[in-house]
């Protein structure tokens, strides 16, 4: 990327399961920790992820993505979060616009209308969910690696609502992009759909 500032439009689609009686916002997967004494148990044990099989062609593209995101010094994004549910044949969809900005290495702000506001000032990181009356604040991560390792719900919220900003905050964008994948390969380049149209119009190739 030649320019320091990149403007993009992002549309994130989410598919989740929920009770048809419960209304949830686009941030519904983000939940605060269980209060002490509730008896709820949470296991921190996770199975080690198996390394994905990546073709040489795909690895070349992933390396290019990592380099491009690594050169970013600032970024501005705008898009829409779409949440679609289907429970027992009952379909429901919700959408909300968002805007965000990023300044290297760890300063950012992401705001979804009537939902989450997430950010990092360089001194503090925060998450505000007005509908849930939830506000969380913590010391800001010093590096991108620290951000990825932090238990803050902000990390998961970005992954769900704003993939491009999520990759900008990642230490290795290419590796993060294929997280949990098992087999990664590059598809053949699709032929331009404009050529048949030109022939139909009698234009020379």
N, C-alpha and C positions, 0 to 999 in steps of 0.2 A: 504494500500500500504506500503510495507516494505522498499522500496528504496525511497530516497529523490528525485532522478531524475527519471523521467518517459519519455520514448521515445515512441511515437506513430505515426501512419500514419493516417491522417484524409482525408476524401473525402466529401466535402460539395456540395449538389445539390440544386439549386435554380430554381424555376419556376416563371416567371414574365411575365407581359403583356407590350407590347410597340409597338410603331409605326414601321412598317417594314422598313420605310425609315431612322429611327434614329439608329445610331450605338452607343451602350453603352457598357461600360466596366463592369466587374463583380461588380464594386462598384456603378453602376448607380443609385441605390435607395438612395445613400448618396448625399444630395444636401446642398449647403451652404444656410444660411438664406437669405430671400429676402432683397435686398438693401432698405434703407429708401426712402420713397417717391414714391415707385413703385405702391402703391395702393393695393398691395396684402395683403390679410387678413389671419391670422392664428389663429385658435381657440385653446385655451389650455384646454378647457373643455373636459373631457373624462368620459365615464360612468364607474362607479365602477365595476370591474371584479367580477363575481360571483365565489365563492369558488368552486373548483373542488371536485367532489365526488371521494374519493380515497379508494380503497379496502385495508384491513389490510395487505395483502400480498404485494401489490404494495408499500404501505407506508414503509414496512420493507426494500425493495430494494432502495427506495428513500433516506431513512435515511442512508443506507450504502454508497450511492453515496456522500451524504453530508459529511459524516465522512472522506471518502477517499480523496475528494478534499480539505477538511479542513486541512489534514495532509501534503499536498504538500508544499515543500519549493522551488522546482525548477521543470521546465517542458520544454521539447523541442518537437516541433511538425513539421511535414511536410505533405503536402497534395496538393490537387487540388480543386479549386473552379470551378464548372461547372454551367453555366448559359444557360438555355434552354427556348426558347420562341416559341409560336405558335399563330400567329395572322392571322385570315382569311385563315387558311389552309396553311400558309407559315411558315415553321419551320426553326429555326436557333439556333445554339448552339455555345458557346464560352467556353474556359477553360483556366485557368492560374494556375501555381504552386505557392505555398506559403511556407514560413518557419516562424517559430516563436519560441520565448523563453519566459519564465516567471520566476520571482523570487519573492517569497512571501515578503510582502503582495500585493504590487501594481505595481511592476516594470515589464514591459513586452515590447516586440517588435514583431510586426506582419508585414510581407512584402509580398505582392502579386506582382508577376512579371509584370512590365509595368502597374501597377495600384496603389494601396494604400500602404503607409507605415504608420503604426500607432504605437505609443509607449508611454511609461511613464518612465522617468528617476528617479523618486522619488522626483524630484524638479519641473519638468514640464511635461505635457502631450502634445502630438502633433499628428497631422494628416497631411500627405502630399499626394496630388493627382496630380502628374506631368501632366497627360493628361488634367486635368481641370485647371492647373496652380493655384492650391489652397493649401494654407498652413495655418493651424490653430494651435495656441499654447495657453495653459492656465496653471494656477497653478495646480500641480499634486494633485489628491485626496489623502487624508491622510489614508483613510480606504476603504475597498471594498464597504461598504455602501455608502460612498461619491461618489465613481465611478459610482455606479448604479443610483444615483440621479442626476448626472451631466448632463447638456444638450449637452455635447460633442457628435458629430457624431461618435466618436470612439467607443462608447458603442454599437450603432446600427450596425456599420461596423463589429465588432467582432461577433455579433450575426448572421450576414448573412454569413460571410466568414470563421469563425473559431470557431465552437461551443464548442470544448474542451477548448480552451483558454478562451472563454466567460464564461464557467462554473467555470474555475479556478479563474476568477476575481469576481465571484458572492459571495455574503455573505452567501447564502444558495443555494448550487448547486442543490439539490433535488427539492426545491421549484421553482427555476428558470427554471428547465428542463420542468416542467409541466405548465409553465405560459400560460394562456389563454386556457388551457384544461378544459373540463367540466366533463369528466368521465375517471378515470384512474384505470386500473386493470391489474393484472399480467396474462399473457397467460400461458397455460399449457406447461411444458417442452417438447420440441420436441424430439422424439425418434431418436437416432443416426442413420444416414444413412449408417454407416459402417457395421451394423449387417447383413442386407440382403446380402451384398456383401460377407461377410465371409461365410455365408451359401452356397452361390453359388459356392464358391471356395472349399467347403467341410471342412472348418475349424471348430473345436469344439468351442462351445460357453463357 
